Amino acid sequence: MDRRTLSRIDDELNSEEVAELCFLCTDFIPRKRLEGISSAKDLFLKLEDATLLDSSYLTQLFRTIHREDLVRQVQNGSRQAEEADAVPSLSDYRVMLYSIHDDMTEENLDKLKFLLNPKLNRRPLEKSKTALDVFVEMEKSQLISKDDVSGLYKLLLEFDKKLAAVVEKYMQDHRGALTDTSHYQKRPSIPSLESLSVSQPETWSETEDPNNGVRSDATPCPDPPTSPDEEEYYSFTHEPRGLCVIFNNKLFFPESNLGERGGTEKDEKSLNNLFHRFGFEVVVHNNLTADLIESEITKLGQRNFSHDDALVVCVLSHGDNGCVYGIDGKKVQLRALTLPFPSYRAPSLIGKPKLFFIQACQGTLAQSGYLPGSEVKGDAELEADASSSTSNSVPNDADFLLGMATVAECKSFRNKYTGSIYIQELCRQLERAAESSKMEDILGVLVHVNREVSKGVFLNKKQMPEPKYTLTKKVVLKYMN
């Protein structure tokens, strides 16, 4: 963000508005670090430390406190081109509390404090000048949280049913918000999926066997002898080689609070051109909701891959820990992306590589560190792209690779004009390997990607991609003649 714009905004915010902004930021900046902040400049420095000082996040903040004039200043003064696909959203919980504060009269505030007297110490209540101050004390005493606001609802019912209705709507909207992943947990996780260490093929347990654990005592017939190449490398002989599906989300619904992903069209074009040259059929889906992404993935799992050598799926979107977002702001779990493709569900993909590349943040944390000689990207060109851990994202089956732009809980970065740091480096390294006379496999390519991406410094932070895999052979991608 342009410093002069931030300085002008600081001049136009009073202390009460700064306190409101601090309250709204509590989900991303620890409350202790926000204590004592009296000016917007101080808050902007804290946001900068947390890599949250971007136009999208500031727009959400100022819009929530009804300062559309500042929103216009932010949008006019934004010069940064490098951003993160995290673009954290203000939580519905905190926005709901703010709206109650916004509509609460002095008389109702006194009633709320009176009703809380038996539950909270008198001194903190006496020092609470606004409803937001009261909510902070209730949070400290665990009387309310984003998962339980029933206590607040009961209190508000005593004196203002209109305010209580705001809480009731929040409870109704979030009744099923926590995704039930129990059906994913019925299969044990992989014993060891070390990044960049070759995993052995999985052996299905009795509970996982499609034949209910029935085994034959007959001596198996030996397989016909195979050439060393067949044992070491996956076969790429079909024309086309396989299918590459790209999910490219750029424009998000306004109510999702997820900003436009500038530069993602560069990633889509680079992947499209590259996999065409590798001999793949390429299908692109632009700007899909979460339900439509899952629907397309389900259809893909029902496809007959008998005449394909491989499946490649690329997802370019905003994300959070263990998920990516549809353009409606709803989550698609990473596990849901790979779930249709294990061998027991997609038998025509048995023994064939299934490659998934995810350009999205996996949280809002920023990686720190600086190596001598590392390349510093100009902050004016970067944005950040960011919820369950990715540890269970690779199915408990052989022949999968999941290439993540970043490690769990951290941000990945994207240039609004040239594309994301990870995807562009991935394409460069795949091109280099394809043009080489050596048979460099994709794991070697990803080592180069990790090395090059980790050299950079983006918005004063680092990024480290993370591959996970259960490949049993080497994947070598060469251009088709």
Secondary structure, DSSP 8 states (H G I E B T S, - for coil): --HHHHHHHHHH--HHHHHHHHHHTTTTS-HHHHTT--SHHHHHHHHHHTT--SHHHHHHHHHHTT-HHHHHHHHHH----EEEE------HHHHHHHHHHHH--HHHHHHHHHHHTTTS-HHHHHH--SHHHHHHHHHHTTS-BTTB-HHHHHHHHTT-HHHHHHHHHHHHHTTT-S---TTTTTS---S---TTS--------TTT-TTTT----S---------HHHHHB----SSS-EEEEEEE-----GGGT----TTHHHHHHHHHHHHHHTT-EEEEEES--HHHHHHHHHHHHTS--TT-SEEEEEEES-EETTEEE-TTS-EEEHHHHHTT-STTT-GGGTTS-EEEEEES-SSSB-B----TT-EE--GGGBEEE----GGG-S-SSSSEEEEESS-TTB--EEETTTEEHHHHHHHHHHHHHHHSSS---HHHHHHHHHHHHHHEEBTTBB---EEEE--SSB-------
